[in-house]
Amino acid sequence: MKKYYYLFLIILPVALACEEAIDVELPTSDSRLVVDALIGYNENNDDPITIGQVKLTLTAPFLAEQVPVPENASVQIIDNTSGEIFELVEQEPGIFIDGFPNLEFNKSYNLRIVYNDEIYIATEELVRTGTLISVEQGDGFLFDEQIETEVKVNFSDIVNERNYYLFSFGFDNYLVTDDEFYQDSNLNFSYYYENIDPGDLISVTLLGIDKEFADYVDQTLSQSGDGGGGPFSTVPATVRGNIMNVSDPENIAFGYFSISEFDIAVLTVE
């Protein structure tokens, strides 16, 4: 049975309320490219799959009602070993989800974006992940038994190396961890969901990431605070990713390109 991993970018709305309309002139700046690109690989019982998404948007004024999308952008994945170029297909404005190559370990890949006659490049390698041994429902809780559902996670670390992982628990809930204190062993922990109903489907995804992406996600989640949105949400301060504008280095882009092996487990709430 094939396993699928879905990446969603959530832009949090800002609600303002006042009794009288006030026109405020806010400073504006040139819009910049924002790249949210995560590609996943799973061996899928010797029938490997590669799935992911490259999402392009543009920065906008803080109070803008819509997030603009770049027009006439092209996106490619380049196998740096063979030189083969894979042209990604835009399924809807700014969303590229078709055309990914079959990923391999020990190879580097370029993400190449052309927009407004400028070229943006990021280079990454496929990062291995650990193994989800079990994901099961428990009966514990932290604060409120009536609204919390415990999910017990048991996973094994990759041995003989330092590793970093990104857990996605769905519903814009993420956790970054490294194996400094559990290297070469298994880790058991509980995650608590709120307001989950019997019959709801929960998916827990484990992705292998490198230290640079781990640091990026940590910063992004920290700045996102309790508002959620995950590692690709809009944050209040600038967090530099790995997207480089090789045509005009002063015209920086925001966002990140990562390619990860993933493991996934699905649980139906009882």
C-alpha positions in Angstrom: 0.0 0.0 0.0 1.4 3.4 -1.0 2.1 6.0 1.6 1.6 9.7 1.0 2.9 12.8 2.7 1.2 16.1 2.2 2.7 19.5 2.8 0.4 22.5 3.5 1.2 26.2 3.7 -1.2 28.0 6.0 -1.3 31.8 6.0 -2.9 32.9 9.2 -5.5 35.6 8.9 -5.2 38.8 10.9 -8.5 40.1 12.4 -8.8 43.8 13.2 -11.8 45.4 14.9 -12.5 49.1 15.5 -15.4 51.4 15.7 -14.2 53.9 13.1 -12.3 53.2 9.9 -8.8 54.8 9.9 -6.7 55.1 6.8 -3.0 54.4 7.7 -0.2 54.8 5.2 2.1 51.9 5.7 5.7 51.7 4.4 6.0 49.5 1.3 8.9 47.6 -0.2 9.6 45.6 -3.3 8.0 42.1 -3.1 10.4 39.2 -2.8 10.0 35.6 -3.8 9.0 33.1 -1.1 9.8 29.4 -1.7 8.3 26.5 0.3 9.7 23.3 -1.2 9.7 20.0 0.6 10.2 16.7 -1.3 9.7 13.4 0.3 11.0 9.9 -0.5 9.7 6.5 0.8 11.0 3.1 -0.4 7.4 1.8 -0.2 8.2 -1.9 0.0 10.7 -1.7 -2.9 8.3 0.4 -5.0 9.8 3.8 -4.2 7.7 6.9 -4.4 8.8 10.6 -4.5 6.1 13.1 -3.6 6.2 16.8 -2.6 5.4 20.3 -3.4 7.1 23.5 -4.5 4.9 26.5 -3.6 5.9 30.0 -4.8 4.4 33.2 -3.4 5.5 36.8 -3.0 5.9 39.0 0.1 3.0 41.4 0.6 2.2 44.3 3.0 1.3 43.1 6.5 -2.4 44.0 6.1 -2.8 42.7 2.6 -5.9 40.6 2.2 -4.4 38.2 -0.3 -1.0 36.6 -0.8 0.3 37.4 -4.4 1.5 34.6 -6.6 4.4 35.0 -9.1 3.4 34.7 -12.7 5.3 33.0 -15.5 7.8 31.3 -13.1 9.5 28.1 -14.1 10.7 25.4 -11.6 13.2 22.6 -12.3 14.9 19.9 -10.3 18.4 19.1 -11.6 20.2 15.8 -10.8 23.8 17.1 -10.3 25.3 13.7 -10.9 23.7 13.0 -14.3 22.9 16.6 -15.3 19.4 15.5 -16.1 16.8 18.3 -15.8 13.2 17.7 -14.6 10.7 20.4 -15.4 8.0 20.7 -12.8 4.4 21.3 -13.8 2.3 24.1 -12.3 -1.0 22.5 -11.2 -2.5 25.8 -10.0 -1.1 29.3 -9.6 2.2 29.0 -7.7 1.8 25.2 -6.9 4.2 22.7 -8.5 3.5 19.0 -7.6 4.2 17.0 -10.7 7.5 16.1 -12.5 9.7 15.2 -9.6 12.6 12.7 -10.3 13.0 9.4 -8.5 15.3 10.5 -5.7 18.5 8.6 -4.7 20.8 8.8 -1.7 24.3 10.1 -2.0 23.3 12.5 -4.8 22.8 16.3 -4.7 19.9 18.0 -6.4 19.4 21.6 -7.4 16.1 23.4 -7.2 16.2 26.0 -9.9 13.6 28.7 -10.2 13.5 31.4 -12.9 11.3 34.4 -12.1 11.4 37.9 -13.5 14.5 37.0 -15.5 16.4 36.1 -12.3 17.6 32.7 -11.3 17.2 31.2 -7.8 19.1 28.1 -6.8 19.2 25.8 -3.7 21.2 22.6 -3.4 20.3 19.6 -1.1 20.9 15.9 -0.7 18.3 13.3 0.3 18.5 12.8 4.1 17.7 9.5 5.7 15.1 9.1 8.4 14.5 6.8 11.3 11.7 4.2 11.5 8.3 4.6 13.2 8.0 1.3 15.1 4.5 2.0 16.5 2.0 4.8 16.9 -0.9 3.9 19.2 -3.6 5.6 21.3 -3.1 5.9 25.0 -5.4 6.9 27.9 -3.2 9.6 29.5 -3.6 13.3 29.5 -1.7 16.4 30.6 -4.3 18.9 31.8 -7.8 18.0 30.8 -9.0 14.4 30.2 -12.1 15.6 28.5 -10.4 17.3 25.5 -7.1 15.6 25.3 -6.1 12.4 23.3 -2.8 10.8 24.0 -0.9 9.3 21.1 2.2 7.1 22.0 5.0 7.2 19.5 7.9 4.8 19.4 10.6 5.2 16.8 14.2 4.0 16.2 17.2 6.2 15.5 19.6 5.7 12.6 22.8 4.2 14.2 26.4 5.4 14.1 25.6 9.0 13.1 24.2 12.3 14.4 20.6 12.7 13.2 18.0 15.4 13.1 14.2 14.7 12.6 11.1 16.7 11.9 7.8 15.2 13.2 4.6 16.3 11.6 1.5 15.4 13.7 -1.0 17.0 11.4 -3.2 20.0 12.2 -0.1 22.3 11.9 1.7 20.6 14.8 5.4 20.0 14.4 8.4 18.9 16.5 12.1 19.1 15.8 14.4 16.8 17.6 18.0 15.5 17.3 19.4 12.3 18.7 22.1 13.8 21.0 20.5 12.1 24.1 19.1 8.9 22.5 21.7 8.2 19.8 21.6 4.6 18.3 18.5 3.7 20.3 14.7 3.9 20.4 12.7 6.8 21.7 9.3 6.6 23.2 7.2 9.7 23.9 3.6 10.8 24.1 1.9 13.6 22.1 -1.4 15.1 23.2 -4.1 16.3 20.8 -6.9 18.5 21.8 -10.5 18.2 20.6 -10.1 15.1 18.5 -13.2 12.9 18.1 -13.6 9.2 17.8 -13.3 8.1 14.1 -10.9 11.0 13.3 -7.8 10.0 11.3 -4.4 11.0 12.7 -1.2 10.8 10.6 2.2 11.0 12.2 5.1 11.6 9.8 8.8 11.3 10.6 11.2 13.1 8.2 15.0 13.0 8.2 16.5 16.5 8.0 19.9 18.1 8.2 21.2 20.4 10.9 20.7 23.5 8.8 17.0 22.8 8.1 16.5 21.8 11.8 17.8 25.2 12.8 15.6 26.9 10.2 12.5 25.1 11.4 13.3 25.8 15.1 13.6 29.5 14.4 10.4 29.6 12.3 8.4 27.7 14.9 9.7 29.9 17.6 8.7 33.1 15.8 5.3 31.6 14.8 4.6 31.0 18.5 1.4 29.4 19.5 -0.3 30.6 16.3 0.7 27.5 14.5 1.3 27.4 10.7 4.3 25.2 10.9 7.8 25.6 9.5 6.5 27.2 6.3 4.2 29.8 7.9 4.7 33.5 7.5 6.7 34.8 10.5 7.2 38.3 11.9 10.9 38.5 11.4 13.2 37.5 8.6 14.5 33.9 8.8 17.0 33.2 6.0 16.7 29.9 4.2 18.9 28.2 1.6 17.4 29.8 -1.5 20.1 31.9 -3.3 19.4 34.5 -6.0 22.5 34.0 -8.3 21.4 36.8 -10.6 21.1 39.5 -8.0 22.3 38.5 -4.5 20.8 41.7 -3.0 17.3 40.6 -4.1 17.1 37.8 -1.6 14.4 35.2 -1.5 12.8 33.6 1.6 12.0 30.0 2.3 13.7 26.6 2.1 14.3 23.7 -0.1 14.6 20.3 1.6 14.5 16.7 0.4 13.8 14.0 3.0 13.2 10.3 3.4 10.0 9.9 5.4 8.1 7.3 7.4 4.4 7.6 8.1 1.9 6.0 10.4 -1.9 6.5 10.4 -4.1 6.0 13.5 -7.9 6.0 13.8 -9.0 7.6 17.1 -11.2 5.2 19.2 
